[in-house]
Amino acid sequence: MSSSPTALTSTTASSSSSPSEVAAPGGRRVALIACGALSQPAAQIVERRGWRVDVHPLPPLLHNRPQRIAAAVRSLAERLLTTYDDVAVGYADCGTYGGVDEVCDDLGIKRIPGLTCYDMFATGERVQAWFEEQPGTYLLTDFLVRSFERTVVRELGLDRWPELRDDYFGRYTRVVWLAQEPDDELRALAQAAADRVGLPLTVVETGHQGLERALEALLLG
């Protein structure tokens, strides 16, 4: 995601790197449209692996309006295809009910696999097993732990109307944090998020291996 093999790219959707500066293996110019919740770990992986790929994030709050994701991916992909040899999509289906796949089919591009971005940190099979074991499971990633007050509390209005908590979370039974890079600060934030919605916290350390494998297959496959 950079203008050099090891430098970190901008994580804004309006990255200013010129096409001539961005090359993937074989000299091809590649752009990765990333879910805003995945863009930072994706950037870290690309930097560490030395892949010459630009990351173009879309706003993470699109996940609160999944019906808008496919149109946002299409708009950005069409623009990037005018200046890049290849465009890849760092979104799972993410509640679009095939909408992202339709965009990919129309434009001849590919996306990472999976139903949700959670599948990138824990496998889809593990996520499904958690839901089958305890249907009231609420999942968090490192991004959501850090941004919980903004992306969940404020977006749902719980800062203004805390009495709505049970309306939103009354049927949930636990919070499972998919911890990619757990530290004391994140552990405290994850516990605070679980306490905010009145649920017990389970921590599952996942690392970034699943996301790295998915990006490797997508970008270098």
N, CA and C of each residue as an Amber inpcrd file, in Angstrom:
protein
   663
   0.8180000  -1.1740000   0.0000000   0.0000000   0.0000000   0.0000000
   0.8540000   1.2260000   0.0000000   1.7750000   1.2940000  -0.8590000
   2.7090000   2.3780000  -0.6930000   3.3570000   2.7220000  -2.0010000
   4.1160000   3.8130000  -1.9410000   4.8750000   4.1990000  -3.1200000
   6.2410000   3.5410000  -3.1230000   6.5710000   2.7950000  -2.0870000
   7.7970000   1.9990000  -2.0510000   7.4400000   0.6440000  -1.4670000
   8.2840000  -0.3710000  -1.6660000   7.9080000  -1.7120000  -1.2310000
   7.6430000  -1.8390000   0.2540000   8.2160000  -0.9810000   1.0820000
   8.0760000  -1.1830000   2.5180000   7.4530000  -0.0130000   3.2380000
   7.1230000   1.0620000   2.5730000   6.5400000   2.2070000   3.2520000
   5.0340000   2.0620000   3.3250000   4.4570000   2.4930000   4.4600000
   3.0300000   2.3640000   4.6710000   2.2730000   3.3910000   3.8600000
   1.2100000   2.9450000   3.2050000   0.4240000   3.8570000   2.4010000
  -0.4980000   4.6960000   3.2680000  -1.0420000   5.7340000   2.6940000
  -2.1090000   6.4790000   3.3380000  -3.3080000   5.5750000   3.5350000
  -4.0170000   5.7620000   4.6360000  -5.2250000   4.9830000   4.8590000
  -6.4720000   5.8340000   4.6840000  -6.4200000   6.7380000   3.7390000
  -7.6090000   7.4910000   3.3910000  -8.0580000   7.0610000   2.0180000
  -9.3440000   7.2110000   1.7670000  -9.8790000   6.7740000   0.4820000
  -9.3730000   7.6370000  -0.6490000  -8.8120000   8.7870000  -0.3380000
  -8.3280000   9.6830000  -1.3800000  -6.8100000   9.6540000  -1.4550000
  -6.2360000   8.4580000  -1.3530000  -4.7920000   8.3040000  -1.4350000
  -4.2480000   9.0070000  -2.6630000  -3.1520000   9.7450000  -2.4910000
  -2.6460000  10.5720000  -3.5740000  -1.4970000   9.9420000  -4.3250000
  -1.1500000   8.6860000  -4.0110000  -0.0640000   8.0300000  -4.7310000
  -0.3870000   7.9710000  -6.2100000   0.5590000   8.2860000  -7.0460000
   0.3130000   8.2510000  -8.4780000   0.4530000   6.8320000  -8.9790000
  -0.2340000   6.4630000 -10.0800000  -0.1790000   5.0880000 -10.5800000
   1.2290000   4.6040000 -10.8550000   2.1070000   5.4840000 -11.3100000
   3.4490000   5.0440000 -11.6630000   4.2580000   4.6540000 -10.4420000
   3.7950000   5.0490000  -9.2440000   4.5450000   4.7570000  -8.0340000
   4.1330000   3.4380000  -7.3940000   3.0390000   2.8570000  -7.8470000
   2.4530000   1.7250000  -7.1540000   2.5330000   0.4850000  -8.0110000
   3.2860000  -0.4820000  -7.5760000   3.4350000  -1.7010000  -8.3760000
   3.3500000  -2.9280000  -7.4970000   2.7390000  -3.9530000  -8.0010000
   2.6750000  -5.2520000  -7.3390000   3.7170000  -6.1550000  -7.9630000
   3.9040000  -7.3820000  -7.4420000   4.8320000  -8.3130000  -8.0830000
   4.5380000  -8.4290000  -9.5710000   5.5780000  -8.4050000 -10.3690000
   5.4040000  -8.4500000 -11.8110000   5.2220000  -7.0810000 -12.4270000
   5.2780000  -6.0280000 -11.6120000   5.1760000  -4.6730000 -12.1250000
   3.7650000  -4.1710000 -12.3040000   2.7580000  -4.9620000 -11.9370000
   1.3770000  -4.5200000 -12.0920000   0.9980000  -3.5740000 -10.9620000
   0.1430000  -2.6120000 -11.2760000  -0.3210000  -1.6430000 -10.3020000
  -1.6120000  -2.1630000  -9.6750000  -1.6260000  -2.2610000  -8.3430000
  -2.7390000  -2.8870000  -7.6340000  -3.2780000  -1.9480000  -6.5630000
  -4.5920000  -1.8530000  -6.4980000  -5.2680000  -1.1310000  -5.4270000
  -6.1220000  -2.1110000  -4.6330000  -6.1180000  -1.9630000  -3.3260000
  -6.9570000  -2.7750000  -2.4530000  -8.0000000  -1.8690000  -1.8140000
  -9.2610000  -2.0940000  -2.1430000 -10.3620000  -1.3930000  -1.4780000
 -10.6240000  -2.1210000  -0.1740000 -10.4160000  -1.4470000   0.9370000
 -10.4990000  -2.1250000   2.2290000 -11.6580000  -1.6070000   3.0490000
 -12.3570000  -2.5100000   3.6810000 -13.2690000  -2.1420000   4.7500000
 -12.4910000  -1.3080000   5.7650000 -13.0730000  -0.2060000   6.2000000
 -12.3580000   0.6550000   7.1370000 -11.9290000  -0.0480000   8.3990000
 -12.6680000  -1.0880000   8.7940000 -12.3030000  -1.8360000   9.9910000
 -11.1310000  -2.7730000   9.7680000 -10.8030000  -3.0570000   8.4980000
  -9.6830000  -3.9440000   8.1740000  -8.4730000  -3.1890000   7.6420000
  -8.6320000  -1.9260000   7.3350000  -7.5820000  -1.2340000   6.5900000
  -6.2720000  -1.1270000   7.3570000  -6.3350000  -0.8710000   8.6620000
  -5.0900000  -0.7180000   9.4160000  -4.3140000  -2.0310000   9.5150000
  -4.9320000  -3.1400000   9.9430000  -4.1580000  -4.3830000   9.9410000
  -3.7320000  -4.8090000   8.5470000  -4.5580000  -4.5220000   7.5280000
  -4.1510000  -4.8500000   6.1570000  -2.9210000  -4.0500000   5.7750000
  -2.8940000  -2.7790000   6.1520000  -1.7330000  -1.9300000   5.8600000
  -0.4780000  -2.4670000   6.5400000  -0.6200000  -2.9210000   7.7740000
   0.5230000  -3.4610000   8.4980000   1.0570000  -4.7180000   7.8200000
   0.1570000  -5.5680000   7.3590000   0.5720000  -6.8010000   6.6820000
   1.2780000  -6.4820000   5.3800000   0.7080000  -5.5770000   4.5910000
   1.3170000  -5.2080000   3.3140000   2.6980000  -4.6130000   3.5220000
   2.8410000  -3.7680000   4.5280000   4.1460000  -3.1660000   4.8150000
   5.1630000  -4.2350000   5.2050000   4.7590000  -5.1140000   6.1170000
   5.6900000  -6.1400000   6.6010000   6.0930000  -7.1100000   5.5040000
   5.1480000  -7.4550000   4.6190000   5.4440000  -8.3990000   3.5480000
   6.1160000  -7.7430000   2.3460000   6.1640000  -6.4220000   2.3300000
   6.8090000  -5.7350000   1.2210000   6.0100000  -5.7540000  -0.0630000
   4.7050000  -5.9300000   0.0390000   3.8650000  -5.8990000  -1.1510000
   3.6560000  -4.4520000  -1.5850000   3.8290000  -4.2090000  -2.8630000
   3.6690000  -2.8420000  -3.3720000   2.2270000  -2.6710000  -3.8590000
   1.3720000  -2.3920000  -2.9110000  -0.0720000  -2.3030000  -3.1330000
  -0.5800000  -1.0750000  -2.3860000  -1.4750000  -0.3270000  -3.0040000
  -2.1110000   0.8050000  -2.3340000  -3.4220000   0.3710000  -1.7090000
  -3.6360000   0.7750000  -0.4740000  -4.8930000   0.4970000   0.2100000
  -5.7720000   1.7460000   0.1780000  -7.0150000   1.5590000  -0.2110000
  -7.9960000   2.6460000  -0.2650000  -9.1720000   2.2620000   0.6200000
  -9.2120000   2.7560000   1.8560000 -10.2800000   2.3630000   2.7750000
 -11.5930000   3.0640000   2.4610000 -12.6690000   2.3880000   2.7710000
 -13.9890000   3.0020000   2.8170000 -14.3730000   3.1910000   4.2850000
 -15.2930000   4.0930000   4.5840000 -15.6190000   4.3910000   5.9850000
 -16.1080000   3.1560000   6.7440000 -15.5710000   2.9090000   7.9310000
 -16.0020000   1.7410000   8.7040000 -17.4630000   1.8000000   9.1060000
 -18.0300000   3.0040000   9.2230000 -19.4300000   3.1170000   9.6260000
 -20.3910000   2.6140000   8.5610000 -19.8830000   2.2990000   7.3630000
 -20.7410000   1.6470000   6.3770000 -21.3090000   0.3400000   6.9120000
 -20.6140000  -0.2700000   7.8600000 -21.1180000  -1.5240000   8.4110000
 -22.4210000  -1.3270000   9.1880000 -22.6940000  -0.0930000   9.5740000
 -23.9880000   0.1820000  10.1960000 -25.0900000   0.3620000   9.1600000
 -24.6960000   0.4770000   7.8940000 -25.6340000   0.6270000   6.7790000
 -25.1940000  -0.3020000   5.6460000 -25.2380000  -1.6320000   5.8760000
 -24.6750000  -2.5680000   4.8890000 -25.3050000  -2.4590000   3.5130000
 -26.5070000  -1.9140000   3.4300000 -27.1500000  -1.7550000   2.1230000
 -26.4190000  -0.7400000   1.2480000 -25.5140000   0.0320000   1.8430000
 -24.7660000   1.0350000   1.0890000 -23.3690000   0.5650000   0.6800000
 -22.9530000  -0.5980000   1.1900000 -21.5730000  -1.0360000   0.9700000
 -21.3020000  -1.3060000  -0.5040000 -22.1680000  -2.0680000  -1.1590000
 -21.9040000  -2.4630000  -2.5490000 -21.7820000  -1.2450000  -3.4550000
 -22.6450000  -0.2600000  -3.2780000 -22.5820000   0.9380000  -4.1180000
 -21.2870000   1.7080000  -3.8700000 -20.8420000   1.7630000  -2.6140000
 -19.5970000   2.4600000  -2.3000000 -18.4030000   1.7320000  -2.9020000
 -18.4210000   0.3890000  -2.8260000 -17.3400000  -0.3940000  -3.4340000
 -17.3300000  -0.1870000  -4.9420000 -18.4910000  -0.2080000  -5.5740000
 -18.5650000  -0.0320000  -7.0200000 -18.0160000   1.3320000  -7.4440000
 -18.4370000   2.3790000  -6.7680000 -18.0130000   3.7240000  -7.1330000
 -16.5020000   3.8770000  -7.0470000 -15.9200000   3.4020000  -5.9330000
 -14.4720000   3.5220000  -5.7730000 -13.7350000   2.6120000  -6.7450000
 -14.2210000   1.3910000  -6.9430000 -13.5490000   0.4570000  -7.8560000
 -13.5420000   0.9970000  -9.2790000 -14.6430000   1.5460000  -9.7320000
 -14.6950000   2.0860000 -11.0890000 -13.6950000   3.2160000 -11.2610000
 -13.5310000   4.0210000 -10.2350000 -12.5550000   5.1080000 -10.3310000
 -11.1260000   4.5630000 -10.3370000 -10.8520000   3.5890000  -9.4700000
  -9.4990000   3.0560000  -9.3690000  -9.1000000   2.2570000 -10.6090000
 -10.0610000   1.6340000 -11.2520000  -9.7560000   0.8430000 -12.4440000
  -9.2740000   1.6980000 -13.6060000  -9.4500000   2.9950000 -13.5210000
  -8.9410000   3.8720000 -14.5770000  -7.4540000   4.1400000 -14.4250000
  -6.8900000   3.8420000 -13.2520000  -5.4740000   4.1450000 -13.0220000
  -4.6500000   2.9620000 -12.5300000  -5.2960000   1.8620000 -12.1830000
  -4.5850000   0.6820000 -11.6950000  -4.8080000  -0.4920000 -12.6410000
  -3.8300000  -1.3920000 -12.6870000  -3.9920000  -2.6130000 -13.4840000
  -4.9810000  -3.5660000 -12.8360000  -4.9570000  -3.6350000 -11.5220000
  -5.8250000  -4.5490000 -10.7920000  -6.4140000  -3.8370000  -9.5810000
  -7.6480000  -4.1880000  -9.2760000  -8.3060000  -3.7280000  -8.0580000
  -8.8170000  -4.9600000  -7.3270000  -8.5450000  -5.0390000  -6.0370000
  -9.0290000  -6.1360000  -5.2070000  -9.8990000  -5.5460000  -4.1020000
 -10.7940000  -6.3540000  -3.5720000 -11.7720000  -5.8620000  -2.6050000
 -11.5550000  -6.5440000  -1.2630000 -11.2130000  -5.7570000  -0.2600000
 -11.0150000  -6.2620000   1.0940000 -12.2870000  -6.2000000   1.9050000
 -13.3510000  -6.7500000   1.3590000 -14.6240000  -6.9100000   2.0550000
 -15.0530000  -8.3600000   1.9340000 -15.6500000  -8.8820000   2.9990000
 -16.4280000 -10.1080000   2.8790000 -17.8100000  -9.7040000   2.3640000
 -18.7810000 -10.5950000   2.4520000 -20.1280000 -10.2040000   2.0220000
 -20.6860000  -9.1110000   2.9190000 -20.4420000  -9.2090000   4.2100000
 -20.7250000  -8.1360000   5.1730000 -22.1690000  -7.6430000   5.1340000
 -23.1000000  -8.5690000   5.0250000 -24.5000000  -8.2030000   5.0980000
 -25.0720000  -7.5920000   3.8430000 -24.3510000  -7.7180000   2.7260000
 -24.8570000  -7.1560000   1.4630000 -25.6880000  -8.1560000   0.6780000
 -25.7900000  -9.3960000   1.1620000 -26.5900000 -10.4400000   0.5250000
 -26.2390000 -10.5960000  -0.9600000 -24.9420000 -10.6890000  -1.2030000
 -24.4610000 -10.8890000  -2.5640000 -24.1700000  -9.6120000  -3.3110000
 -24.4020000  -8.4650000  -2.6910000 -24.1840000  -7.1940000  -3.3720000
 -22.7400000  -6.9580000  -3.7570000 -21.8020000  -7.2700000  -2.8670000
 -20.3800000  -7.0980000  -3.1880000 -19.9750000  -8.0710000  -4.2810000
 -20.4870000  -9.2970000  -4.2250000 -20.1760000 -10.2720000  -5.2770000
 -20.6820000  -9.7930000  -6.6360000 -21.8480000  -9.1930000  -6.6570000
 -22.3850000  -8.6860000  -7.9190000 -21.4800000  -7.6070000  -8.5010000
 -20.9910000  -6.7130000  -7.6490000 -20.0570000  -5.6850000  -8.1090000
 -18.7920000  -6.3220000  -8.6550000 -18.2550000  -7.2900000  -7.9240000
 -17.0220000  -7.9570000  -8.3610000 -17.2260000  -8.6600000  -9.6990000
 -18.3610000  -9.3310000  -9.8640000 -18.6400000 -10.0170000 -11.1230000
 -18.7630000  -9.0170000 -12.2690000 -19.4460000  -7.9080000 -12.0250000
 -19.6390000  -6.9030000 -13.0670000 -18.3200000  -6.2910000 -13.5280000
 -17.4130000  -6.0770000 -12.5730000 -16.1700000  -5.3620000 -12.8720000
 -14.9870000  -6.2990000 -13.1030000 -15.1860000  -7.6030000 -12.9220000
 -14.0980000  -8.5480000 -13.1400000 -13.0140000  -8.4710000 -12.0950000
 -13.3990000  -8.2280000 -10.8430000 -12.4320000  -8.1470000  -9.7490000
 -12.8040000  -9.1820000  -8.6930000 -11.9510000  -9.3480000  -7.6870000
 -12.1680000 -10.3720000  -6.6670000 -12.1730000  -9.7400000  -5.2830000
 -12.7890000 -10.4740000  -4.3490000 -12.8260000 -10.0430000  -2.9560000
 -12.2620000 -11.1320000  -2.0670000 -12.0000000 -10.7780000  -0.7990000
 -11.6210000 -11.7850000   0.1770000 -12.8340000 -12.6780000   0.4520000
 -12.6210000 -13.9140000   0.8740000 -13.7540000 -14.8220000   1.0970000
 -14.4450000 -14.5290000   2.4210000 -15.5840000 -15.1500000   2.6160000
 -16.2410000 -15.0870000   3.9080000 -17.5490000 -14.3280000   3.9020000
 -18.3410000 -14.5840000   4.9290000 -19.6060000 -13.8830000   5.1000000
 -19.4240000 -12.5490000   5.7970000 -18.4910000 -12.4930000   6.7440000
 -18.2590000 -11.2710000   7.5070000 -16.7630000 -11.0440000   7.6640000
 -16.4090000  -9.8350000   8.0550000 -14.9970000  -9.5380000   8.3120000
 -14.4650000 -10.3340000   9.5060000 -15.3680000 -10.7670000  10.3910000
 -14.9200000 -11.5730000  11.5280000 -14.2590000 -12.8610000  11.0630000
 -14.6880000 -13.3490000   9.8820000 -14.1050000 -14.5790000   9.3460000
 -12.6200000 -14.4300000   9.0450000 -12.1430000 -13.1780000   8.9020000
 -10.7310000 -12.9510000   8.6060000  -9.8570000 -13.1660000   9.8390000
 -10.4480000 -13.1070000  11.0200000  -9.6690000 -13.2600000  12.2470000
  -9.9010000 -14.6190000  12.8960000 -11.1430000 -15.0410000  12.9250000
 -11.4580000 -16.4240000  13.2840000 -12.0830000 -17.0220000  12.0300000
 -11.8800000 -18.2680000  11.7890000 -12.4280000 -18.8620000  10.5710000
 -13.9560000 -18.8010000  10.5980000 -14.5360000 -18.8420000   9.4030000
 -15.9820000 -18.8560000   9.3240000 -16.5920000 -20.0080000  10.1010000
 -15.8870000 -21.1470000  10.1150000 -16.3860000 -22.3160000  10.8530000
 -16.4180000 -22.0390000  12.3520000 -15.3820000 -21.3770000  12.8590000
 -15.3600000 -21.0680000  14.2940000 -16.4530000 -20.0680000  14.6500000
 -16.6100000 -19.0420000  13.8170000 -17.6420000 -18.0470000  14.0790000
 -19.0130000 -18.7000000  14.0780000 -19.2660000 -19.5500000  13.0920000
 -20.5520000 -20.2410000  13.0170000 -20.7710000 -21.1220000  14.2400000
 -19.7050000 -21.7840000  14.6820000 -19.8210000 -22.6520000  15.8590000
 -20.1770000 -21.8450000  17.1020000 -19.5910000 -20.6590000  17.2510000
 -19.9320000 -19.8120000  18.3990000 -21.3940000 -19.4190000  18.3770000
 -21.9040000 -19.0600000  17.1880000 -23.2990000 -18.6640000  17.0830000
 -24.2400000 -19.8470000  17.3440000 -23.8220000 -21.0210000  16.8980000
 -24.6620000 -22.1980000  17.1530000 -24.6460000 -22.5690000  18.6330000
 -23.4920000 -22.4320000  19.2400000 -23.3570000 -22.7500000  20.6690000
 -24.1250000 -21.7450000  21.5210000 -24.0310000 -20.4690000  21.1500000
 -24.6750000 -19.4050000  21.9200000 -25.1310000 -18.3270000  20.9390000
 -26.3640000 -18.4290000  20.4510000 -26.8310000 -17.5110000  19.4120000
 -26.7270000 -16.0290000  19.7950000 -26.7660000 -15.7390000  21.0980000
 -26.6820000 -14.3450000  21.5240000 -25.2590000 -13.8590000  21.6870000
 -24.3820000 -14.2130000  20.7400000 -22.9730000 -13.8070000  20.7970000
 -22.7710000 -12.5090000  20.0290000 -22.1530000 -11.5470000  20.6800000
 -21.8400000 -10.2530000  20.0610000 -20.3260000 -10.1860000  19.8810000
 -19.8660000 -10.0320000  18.6370000 -18.4370000 -10.0880000  18.3370000
 -17.8130000  -8.6990000  18.2750000 -16.6000000  -8.6080000  18.7850000
 -15.7860000  -7.4040000  18.6870000 -14.4290000  -7.7560000  18.0880000
 -13.8620000  -6.8230000  17.3410000 -12.4770000  -6.9000000  16.8810000
 -11.6840000  -5.8040000  17.5840000 -10.3800000  -5.7730000  17.3760000
  -9.5780000  -4.6980000  17.9650000 -10.1040000  -3.3360000  17.5450000
 -10.4530000  -3.2120000  16.2590000 -10.9780000  -1.9340000  15.7790000
 -12.2310000  -1.5370000  16.5440000 -13.1560000  -2.4690000  16.7090000
 -14.3950000  -2.1500000  17.4070000 -14.1610000  -1.8730000  18.8870000
 -13.1930000  -2.5400000  19.4780000 -12.8690000  -2.2600000  20.8720000
 -12.3860000  -0.8190000  21.0090000 -11.4780000  -0.4250000  20.1100000
 -10.9440000   0.9460000  20.1860000 -12.0070000   2.0030000  19.9090000
 -12.9190000   1.6850000  19.0180000 -13.8730000   2.6970000  18.5480000
 -15.2680000   2.4950000  19.1080000 -15.4250000   1.6800000  20.1400000
 -16.7470000   1.2740000  20.5950000 -17.6390000   2.4590000  20.9550000
 -17.0770000   3.4260000  21.6600000 -17.8890000   4.5740000  22.0580000
 -18.4140000   5.3360000  20.8460000 -17.6020000   5.4110000  19.7910000
 -18.0150000   6.1590000  18.5960000 -18.9000000   5.3240000  17.6880000
 -18.4440000   4.0950000  17.3720000 -19.1280000   3.3190000  16.3400000
 -20.3620000   2.5850000  16.8550000 -20.4410000   2.3570000  18.1550000
 -21.5870000   1.6460000  18.7080000 -22.4120000   2.5580000  19.6210000
 -21.7920000   3.0600000  20.6750000 -22.5490000   3.8220000  21.6690000
 -23.1740000   5.0670000  21.0640000 -22.3640000   5.8950000  20.3890000
 -22.9210000   7.1260000  19.8190000 -23.8190000   6.8480000  18.6340000
 -23.4190000   5.8950000  17.7790000 -24.2310000   5.5920000  16.6020000
 -25.6070000   5.0620000  16.9880000 -25.6940000   4.3100000  18.0760000
 -26.9760000   3.7790000  18.5270000 -27.7080000   4.7380000  19.4630000
 -27.0500000   5.8460000  19.8080000 -27.6840000   6.8260000  20.6850000
 -27.6680000   6.4610000  22.1530000 -26.8440000   5.4750000  22.5420000
 -26.8210000   5.0460000  23.9330000 -26.2080000   6.0880000  24.8550000
 -25.4200000   7.0020000  24.3100000 -24.8800000   8.0850000  25.1240000
 -25.9740000   9.0720000  25.5160000 -27.0050000   9.1630000  24.6720000
 -28.0990000  10.1090000  24.9200000 -29.3100000   9.4290000  25.5610000
 -29.5260000   8.1830000  25.2150000 -30.6800000   7.4440000  25.7320000
 -30.2130000   6.0760000  26.2390000 -29.5340000   6.0410000  27.3670000
 -28.9910000   4.7630000  27.8630000 -30.0590000   3.7140000  28.1230000
 -31.3020000   4.1470000  28.2960000 -32.3740000   3.1860000  28.5310000
 -32.6290000   2.2920000  27.3240000 -32.0570000   2.6720000  26.1510000
 -32.2180000   1.8470000  24.9580000 -31.3130000   0.6180000  24.9590000
 -30.4260000   0.5290000  25.9370000 -29.4530000  -0.5700000  25.9380000
 -30.1300000  -1.9280000  25.8420000 -31.1580000  -2.1340000  26.6400000
 -31.8050000  -3.4430000  26.6330000 -32.5700000  -3.6940000  25.3450000
 -33.0440000  -2.6120000  24.6970000 -33.7090000  -2.7900000  23.4030000
 -32.7400000  -3.3420000  22.3710000 -31.4990000  -2.8460000  22.4010000
 -30.4920000  -3.2830000  21.4410000 -29.8160000  -4.5830000  21.8460000
 -29.5250000  -4.7340000  23.1160000 -28.6570000  -5.8320000  23.5610000
 -29.3420000  -6.8250000  24.4910000 -30.6340000  -6.6740000  24.6910000
 -31.3240000  -7.5380000  25.6380000 -31.3120000  -9.0070000  25.2720000
 -31.1960000  -9.3160000  23.9810000 -31.1980000 -10.7180000  23.5500000
 -29.7860000 -11.2970000  23.4130000 -28.7680000 -10.4570000  23.5930000
 -27.3970000 -10.9650000  23.5650000 -27.0380000 -11.5620000  24.9250000
 -26.1370000 -12.5160000  24.9030000 -25.7630000 -13.2050000  26.1430000
 -24.2760000 -13.0910000  26.4760000 -23.4580000 -12.7090000  25.5080000
 -22.0280000 -12.5750000  25.7770000 -21.3800000 -11.7300000  24.6890000
 -20.2240000 -11.1710000  25.0410000 -19.3570000 -10.4920000  24.0830000
 -18.1310000 -11.3660000  23.8810000 -17.7840000 -11.6320000  22.6240000
 -16.5520000 -12.3560000  22.3050000 -15.6370000 -11.3870000  21.5620000
 -14.5020000 -11.1030000  22.1670000 -13.5160000 -10.2140000  21.5550000
 -12.5020000 -11.0580000  20.7910000 -12.4430000 -10.8800000  19.4680000
 -11.4380000 -11.5230000  18.6280000 -10.1860000 -10.6470000  18.6930000
  -9.2920000 -10.9960000  19.5860000  -8.1660000 -10.1310000  19.9340000
  -6.9940000 -10.3900000  19.0030000  -6.7200000  -9.4340000  18.1140000
  -5.5950000  -9.6070000  17.1960000  -4.2730000  -9.2380000  17.8520000
  -4.2430000  -8.1410000  18.5720000  -3.0160000  -7.6820000  19.2330000
  -3.3670000  -7.2340000  20.6450000  -3.7430000  -8.1610000  21.5070000
  -4.1970000  -7.7770000  22.8490000  -3.0780000  -7.1880000  23.6930000
  -3.3950000  -6.1280000  24.3950000  -2.4920000  -5.5590000  25.3920000
  -3.3700000  -5.0610000  26.5400000  -2.7360000  -4.5100000  27.5640000
  -3.4940000  -4.1090000  28.7470000  -4.5270000  -3.0350000  28.4160000
  -4.1510000  -2.1060000  27.5490000  -5.0830000  -1.0290000  27.1980000
  -6.3130000  -1.5790000  26.4830000  -6.0840000  -2.4510000  25.4870000
  -7.2100000  -3.0150000  24.7480000  -8.0640000  -3.9200000  25.6350000
  -7.4140000  -4.6740000  26.5270000  -8.1880000  -5.5210000  27.4340000
  -9.1200000  -4.6740000  28.3000000  -8.6170000  -3.5480000  28.7750000
  -9.4550000  -2.6660000  29.5950000 -10.6040000  -2.0920000  28.7720000
 -10.3190000  -1.7070000  27.5180000 -11.3620000  -1.1610000  26.6520000
 -12.4000000  -2.2180000  26.2970000 -11.9410000  -3.4560000  26.0660000
 -12.8750000  -4.5350000  25.7530000 -13.7860000  -4.8200000  26.9450000
 -13.2220000  -4.8240000  28.1390000 -14.0370000  -5.0480000  29.3300000
 -15.0290000  -3.9080000  29.5230000 -14.5730000  -2.6890000  29.2690000
 -15.4680000  -1.5330000  29.3970000 -16.6150000  -1.6140000  28.3950000
 -16.3280000  -2.0790000  27.1720000 -17.3780000  -2.2260000  26.1590000
 -18.4020000  -3.2670000  26.5970000 -17.9080000  -4.4030000  27.1120000
 -18.8240000  -5.4450000  27.5780000 -19.6610000  -4.9440000  28.7560000
 -19.0170000  -4.2240000  29.6630000 -19.7500000  -3.6840000  30.8100000
 -20.7980000  -2.6680000  30.3450000 -20.4620000  -1.9190000  29.3050000
 -21.3760000  -0.8860000  28.7970000 -22.6970000  -1.4910000  28.3490000
 -22.6470000  -2.6970000  27.7910000 -23.8700000  -3.3490000  27.3180000
 -24.3410000  -4.4470000  28.2650000 -23.6770000  -4.5570000  29.4190000
 -24.1340000  -5.4660000  30.4560000 -23.9710000  -6.9370000  30.1420000
 -22.8610000  -7.3040000  29.4710000 -22.6440000  -8.6890000  29.0690000
 -21.2760000  -9.1740000  29.5400000 -21.1330000 -10.4830000  29.7890000
 -19.8150000 -11.0240000  30.1240000 -18.9120000 -11.0430000  28.8990000
 -17.6200000 -10.9360000  29.1550000 -16.6240000 -10.8740000  28.0760000
 -15.8390000 -12.1700000  27.9880000 -15.7180000 -12.6900000  26.7570000
 -14.8220000 -13.8020000  26.4600000 -13.7670000 -13.3010000  25.4880000
 -12.5040000 -13.6040000  25.7600000 -11.4000000 -13.1570000  24.9070000
 -10.8560000 -14.3580000  24.1360000 -10.8080000 -14.2400000  22.8120000
 -10.2260000 -15.2700000  21.9500000  -9.0970000 -14.6210000  21.1650000
  -7.8540000 -15.0110000  21.4510000  -6.7160000 -14.4140000  20.7620000
  -6.5710000 -15.0530000  19.3790000  -6.5730000 -14.2250000  18.3500000
  -6.5790000 -14.7240000  16.9770000  -5.3570000 -14.3300000  16.1700000
  -4.7130000 -13.2200000  16.5020000  -3.6530000 -12.7060000  15.6430000
  -4.2250000 -12.2380000  14.3150000  -3.3230000 -12.0090000  13.3450000
  -3.7130000 -11.5510000  12.0150000  -3.5140000 -12.6200000  10.9470000
  -3.2350000 -13.8560000  11.3530000  -2.8630000 -14.8710000  10.3740000
  -3.9540000 -15.1200000   9.3400000  -5.2060000 -15.1560000   9.7880000
  -6.2940000 -15.4060000   8.8500000  -6.4160000 -14.3110000   7.8140000
  -6.3200000 -13.0510000   8.2500000  -6.3750000 -11.9300000   7.3180000
  -5.1830000 -11.9610000   6.3790000  -4.0210000 -12.2940000   6.9000000
  -2.8260000 -12.3350000   6.0510000  -2.9530000 -13.4010000   4.9710000
  -3.4510000 -14.5770000   5.3470000  -3.6400000 -15.6360000   4.3430000
  -4.6500000 -15.2000000   3.2810000  -5.7200000 -14.5560000   3.7080000
  -6.7420000 -14.1170000   2.7510000  -6.1840000 -13.0580000   1.8080000
  -5.4110000 -12.1320000   2.3380000  -4.8280000 -11.0930000   1.4670000
  -3.7800000 -11.6670000   0.5340000  -3.0030000 -12.6080000   1.0180000
  -1.9900000 -13.2240000   0.1590000  -2.6560000 -13.9190000  -1.0250000
  -3.7150000 -14.6610000  -0.7580000  -4.4150000 -15.3530000  -1.8520000
  -5.0610000 -14.3630000  -2.8060000  -5.5930000 -13.2650000  -2.2590000
  -6.2840000 -12.2760000  -3.0670000  -5.3170000 -11.4810000  -3.9330000
  -4.2190000 -11.0380000  -3.3290000  -3.3120000 -10.1240000  -4.0140000
  -2.2370000 -10.8200000  -4.8220000  -1.8550000 -12.0050000  -4.4150000
  -0.7450000 -12.6820000  -5.0770000  -1.1570000 -13.9810000  -5.7480000
  -2.4130000 -14.3760000  -5.5770000  -2.8730000 -15.6400000  -6.1000000
  -3.0460000 -15.6180000  -7.6200000
